Amino acid sequence: MKLQFNRHYLVLAHTLFLAELAIAFIIKTGFIRYTFGDYLVVILLYAILRGCTNLNVRASAFAVLGIAYGIEFLQLTKFLAYFNLQDNQTATLIFGSTFEFGDLIAYTLGIMTVLLIEKHLQFKNEVTSSEFH
């Protein structure tokens, strides 16, 4: 894996980051805050990874899904307390504090969305390329 910057992915990441901030600070409860925010966060992480590395679509998607699942399963432990961060609002916001099976579904749906969009864009590029030959 090499560092390689892609402006399109980084613009997407920046936009998603602003959306996540808005969700975190404006919406305090409900579907948008908890489920949709989790759906978007994996897309955000994917955009960051693709924007900063030369990893391919599949490797990036599965790396992000692994990270998201790993953090979610860490919530089954007292890992924030281990680092004395249980009362830290930022740590709780980033890492969460309770395991939710629904979060795993949101992460999976987010990565499935990424893979479908990437597949669509690849197909569209192939069709466009073949029209010029």
RAQUIRA-V805260 format. One record per pair of residues at least 24 apart in sequence whose ideal C-beta (glycine too) atoms are under 8 Angstrom apart, sorted by the first residue. I is the first residue (numbers start at 0). J is the second residue. Records with the same first field share a line. If there is no record, write none. Layout:
# RAQUIRA-V805260
I = J + J
This chain:
# RAQUIRA-V805260
0 = 52 + 53 + 54
1 = 52 + 53
2 = 51 + 52 + 53
3 = 51 + 52 + 53
4 = 50 + 51
5 = 49 + 50 + 51
6 = 50
7 = 50
8 = 46 + 47 + 49 + 50
9 = 46 + 47 + 50 + 51
11 = 46 + 50
12 = 43 + 46 + 47 + 50
15 = 39 + 42 + 43 + 46
16 = 43
19 = 43
23 = 92
33 = 99 + 101 + 102
34 = 101 + 102 + 105
35 = 105
37 = 67 + 102 + 105 + 106 + 109
38 = 105 + 106 + 108 + 109 + 112
39 = 109
40 = 67 + 106 + 109
41 = 67 + 105 + 106 + 109 + 110 + 113
42 = 109 + 112 + 113
45 = 109 + 110 + 113
56 = 113 + 114 + 117 + 121
57 = 114
60 = 110 + 113 + 114 + 117
61 = 110
63 = 110
64 = 106 + 107 + 110
67 = 106
68 = 103 + 106
70 = 94 + 95
71 = 95 + 98 + 99 + 102 + 103 + 106
72 = 98
74 = 98
